[in-house]
Amino acid sequence: MSDATADTCEHQTHGYIDQKDDLLKRLRRAEGQVRGVHRMVEEDVYCIDILTQVSAATKALERVALALLDDHLRHCVASAASEGGAVATEKLEEASAAIARLVR
């Protein structure tokens, strides 16, 4: 990432700041679910029940990721787009790569 792109968003207040408490709550929930999976494996729980818990933890993390992505698009990418040029191109490529990682 170029210094110009970093200046577009990383030195400002992050877009997720207004949702920080909600994100942290979601992350704590996901963390608890992962600990639950660990405990279930240790206790030799039925595999389908473990898979159900893994799915719940995965969905919780996906909700956090989507909230962060949405905030990034609304704040960092929108700011870079209004600036235009190489900064906008780089932020759009960065966002596209992040989306690609999420859907793999």
Disulfide bonds with the S-S distance in Angstrom:
Cys9-Cys76 1.51
